[in-house]
Amino acid sequence: MSFVKHLILPVLVCFTLAAPAFAMSGDGCGGDCASCHTISLKEASGLLKELGVVKTIKPAPVRGLYEVTIEQQGKTGLAYLDYGKKHIIAGQIFDIASRQVAGAPPAQKRQERLDPATLKTGDSLLMGNPKGKKKLFVFTDPECPFCSKMHGELKKLVGLDPDLTVYVKLFPLKMHPKAYDKARVILGEQSMQLLEQSFAGAALPAPKAKHARKPVDDTMRFAQSVGINSTPTLVLPDGRILPGFRDAKAMQQLLN
């Protein structure tokens, strides 16, 4: 039971130094991870019953992990359970840059508005009227369930507004490890069909040399520079940045 001993460490400092930053406006990926991954205290207690009594479980400072408080023999310590519920990690989480026990790395504060002229249209998939006077940008992850849901609403939206161009910017999140390669293939093939296959849960071909990294990397860097860290995120023609799912009617009202 040497593993259990490692759990009982003086790591309660994580409660005060590690504050998870998962809040966002609206529904989407990259914000509240619990929207896609959940676990109850009862389930965690059953999984970890041999290690001790599970007192609390919540999103960890690092995406993809739950932070678990375990009590054994009157002592309490922290451990981390992966979202697959197959691995347990004991010990503290450190920020490499600061060398301190840390929460999620500080993110660039999201701007409320940007200059639409700074957005590239070339590294995008196109929906609607290619020559539309209204330009709507949407940052989309090919594995985000909320992006999939809003994609259907975007189809309705372009049917409602014949003067609208929608630029779909592929923005793979680190919480979806297969999304980056999918984004390369989809963008490299300029294929809306492949994007919709991904949304439907179908496997996509592995990326080849012709599926460049640069267009995807450029979108990721731009998103980081303006504080976009979740999907879906809209950028309206006037430059307003709006994270989270919206239906066609709500988007039409925003455009008008």
LUMDO-186234 format. One record per atom (N, C-alpha, C): x, y, z. Coordinates in steps of 0.2 Angstrom, whole numbers, plus 5000, padded with zeros to 4 digits. Example, Ala and Ser with C-alpha at 12.3 -4.5 7.8 and 13.67 -1.06 7.14 Angstrom:
# LUMDO-186234
506649725039/506249785039/506649845039/506449895035/506849955036/506450005039/
***
This chain:
# LUMDO-186234
500449945000/500050005000/500450065000/501050064997/501550124997/501250174993/500750164988/500450214984/500050254989/499650224993/499250264998/499550315002/500150295004/500550345008/500750405004/500850404998/500950464994/500350504994/499750484995/499150524995/499150565001/499450545006/499350585013/499950625013/499950685009/500450725009/500250795011/500650845014/500450905016/500350955010/499750935006/499650975000/498951015000/498751025006/498151065007/498251135004/498851155003/498951225001/498651224994/498551174990/498251174984/497551214984/497151204990/496551234990/496551304990/497051334992/497151414992/497551434986/497951394984/498451424978/498151404971/497751354971/497551324965/496851334964/496651394960/495951404959/495751394952/495351334950/495251324944/494851384940/495051394934/494751444930/494351414924/493751394925/493351354920/492751394918/492651454921/491951484919/491951524912/491451524909/491351554903/490651574902/490451614897/489851634895/489551584890/488951564891/488551524887/488851454887/488551404882/488751334882/489351334877/489851294879/490351274874/490951244877/491451214873/492051184875/492551234877/492951214882/493551254884/493451294889/492751294892/492551334897/492451284903/491751274904/491551224909/491651154907/492251124908/492351054905/491751004908/491451014913/490950974916/490350964911/490351014906/489751004902/489850944897/490450914897/490550854893/490750794897/491050814903/491350764907/491050774914/490750714917/490550724924/490650664928/490650674934/490750614939/490450644946/490050594949/489750614955/490250594961/490050614967/490450594973/490350524974/489750504973/489550424974/490050384969/490050404963/490450364958/491150364960/491450424962/492150434964/492250384970/491850384975/491950354981/491950274979/491550254974/491550184972/492250164969/492450214965/493050194961/493650194965/493650234971/494250244975/494250224982/493750174983/493550154990/494150124993/494650094989/495150054992/495750104995/495650164992/496150214994/495950255000/495350265002/495050305008/494350325006/494150375010/493550405010/493550465005/493250475000/493250524995/492750584998/493050635000/492750695003/492450744998/492850754993/492550804988/492950784981/492550804976/492850804969/492650854965/493150884961/492950944957/493450954952/493350994946/493851004941/494551024944/495050994941/495751014944/495951074940/496551104943/496851164940/497051144932/497151084931/497451064924/496851024921/496651054915/496151024911/496250944910/495650914910/495750834909/495750794915/495750834921/495850794928/495350824933/495150774937/494750794943/495150804949/495050844953/495450854960/495050814965/495350774968/494950724973/495250734980/494850754985/495050754992/494950684995/495450654998/495350585000/495650585008/495150555012/495350555019/495550475021/496050465025/496250405027/496550405034/496350365038/496650365045/496650435048/496150475047/496150545050/496550595046/496850575041/497250625037/496950635030/497050695028/496750715021/497250735016/497250715010/497650735005/497350734998/497750764993/497450774987/497650724982/497250704977/497450664971/497150684965/497350664959/497050684953/496750624949/496150624947/495850574943/495750594936/495950554931/495950574924/495150574922/494950604916/494250604914/494050534912/494550494910/494450424908/494250384914/494450404920/494250374926/494650304926/495250314924/495650254924/496350254927/496550324929/497250334932/497150384937/497550374943/497550414948/498250444949/498350504951/498950544951/498950574958/499550564962/499550584969/500150644968/500050694973/500550744973/500250814971/500650864971/500450934969/500550944962/500250994959/500351024953/500651084953/501251094949/501651154949/501651184942/501651254942/501751294936/502451294935/502651274929/503351264927/503651334927/503351384924/503651454924/503751484931/503251484935/503351514941/503651474947/503651404945/503951354950/503551354957/502951374956/502451374962/501851324961/501651304967/500951264966/500451304963/500151284958/499751324954/499151304951/498651344949/498051324945/498251324938/497751334934/497851334927/498251394925/498651384920/499151444918/498751504916/498951564918/498551624917/498451634910/497751644908/497551654901/497551724900/497651744893/497551804891/496851824892/496751884895/496051904896/495751914889/495151894889/494751894883/494551964882/494651994875/494452054874/493652054872/493352114873/492652114872/492552124864/493052154861/492952174854/493652174851/493652164844/494252164841/494152204834/494652214830/494652244824/494552194819/493952184816/493752134811/494352124805/494652184804/495152184798/495752134800/495852124807/496452084809/496252004808/495651984806/495451914805/495651894798/495951844797/496151814790/495551774788/495351784782/494751744779/495051684775/495651684773/495951634769/495951564772/496151564779/496251504783/495551484786/495051474782/494351464785/493951424780/493451394782/492951364778/492351414777/492051414772/491551464770/490851434770/490351474773/489651454773/489251514770/488751504767/488351564765/488551594758/488451664758/488651704752/489351724752/489751694747/490451714747/490551784746/490151824743/490151894742/489751934747/489551904752/489051934757/489352004760/488952054761/489252114764/489352104772/488952054775/488952044782/489451984783/489951994787/490451944789/490451914796/490251854797/490251824803/490851774804/491251774809/491751724810/491551684816/491651614816/491551574821/492151524822/492351524828/492951484830/492651414833/492851364829/492551294830/493051244831/492951194836/493351134837/492951084834/493251044830/492950984826/492650924831/492850934837/492650884842/492150914847/492050974847/491651004852/490850994850/490550964855/489750954854/489351014853/489551064857/489151134856/489351164849/489951154846/490051174840/489651134835/489551074836/489151034831/488451054831/488251074837/487551094838/487451164835/487951204835/487851274832/487951274825/488351224823/488451214815/487751204812/487351164815/486651164812/486251224812/486351264817/486051334817/486351384812/486951374811/487251424806/487051404799/486851344798/486551324791/485851354791/485551354796/484851394796/484951464795/485451494798/485551564798/485751594791/486151554787/486351574781/485751574776/485251524778/484651524774/484251584775/484251614781/483851674783/484151734781/484751734779/485151804777/485551784771/485351804765/485651794759/486251834758/486351884763/486951934762/487451924767/487451854770/487951844775/488451794773/489051804775/489651764774/489851734781/489951674782/490151644788/490851614787/491351634790/491951604790/492051564796/492151494795/492251444800/493051434801/493251464807/493951454809/494051394813/494451344811/494551284815/495051304821/494851294827/495151304833/495151244837/495651204836/495651144841/495851154848/495451134853/495651144860/496051084862/496551094867/496951044870/496550994873/495951004876/495550954879/495350904874/495350914868/495150864863/495850844859/496150794861/496850784858/496850764851/496250744848/496250724841/496050774837/495850834840/495550884836/496050924831/496650924834/497150964830/497250934823/497450864823/497550824817/496850834812/496350824815/495650834812/495650904808/495850954812/495751024809/496251024803/496851004804/497351004798/497050974792/496750914793/496450874787/495850914784/495350934788/494750974786/494951034782/495451074785/495651134782/496051124776/496451074776/496951054770/496451034764/495951004766/495550974760/494951034759/494951084763/494351134762/493751094762/493551054766/493051004766/492551024772/491951054770/491451054775/491150984777/491150944772/490950874773/491350834778/491950844778/492350814783/492250844790/492150914791/491950944797/491350914800/490850904795/490250874798/490250804799/490750764796/490850694798/491150694805/491650734806/491950744813/491350754818/490950804817/490450824822/489950764823/489850724818/489450664818/489850604822/490450614824/490850564828/491250514823/491250524817/491550484812/492350494812/492750444811/493450454811/493650484804/494150524805/494450554799/495150524797/495250534790/495950514788/496550544792/497050514793/497650544796/497950594792/498150654795/498450704791/499050684787/499150714781/499750694777/500150764776/500750754773/501150814772/500750874769/500350864765/499950914761/499450954766/499350924772/498850954777/499350994781/499451054780/499851104783/499651114790/500151124795/500051144802/499951224802/500251254798/500251334799/499551364799/499151344795/498451384795/498151374802/498151304804/497851294811/498251324817/498951324816/499351364821/499151434821/499151464815/498951534815/498351554818/497851514817/497151524821/497251524828/497651464830/497751464838/498051514841/498551544837/498951594840/498551664840/498151674835/497751734835/497251724841/496951674841/496451664847/496751674853/497351654855/497651664861/497851734862/497951774856/498151844857/497551884859/496951864857/496351904859/495951874865/496251824868/495951794874/495351744872/495351724866/494751674864/495051604866/494751574871/494951504874/494451454874/493851464871/493351414871/492951414864/492651364863/492251354857/491551334859/491051354855/491151394849/491151474852/491551514848/491551584849/491451624843/490951664843/490751714837/491151774837/491351804832/491551874831/491051904826/490751954828/490251984824/490552034819/490152054814/490452104810/490752174813/490452194819/490652254822/491252234827/491552174827/492052154831/491952124838/491352124840/491152094846/491252024846/491552004852/491751934853/491251904858/490951844856/490351814860/490551744860/490751714866/490851644867/490151614868/490151544866/489551504868/489051494863/488651444863/488151424858/487551474858/487351484852/486751524851/486351494845/485751504845/485351474840/485251524834/484951504828/484951544822/484551614824/484051604827/483651664828/484051714833/484451694838/484851734842/485351764838/485651734834/486251754829/485951804824/485351794822/485051844817/484951914820/484751904827/484551964830/485252004832/485751974833/486452004834/486652034828/486552004822/486852034816/486452094814/485752094816/485352154814/485352204819/
***
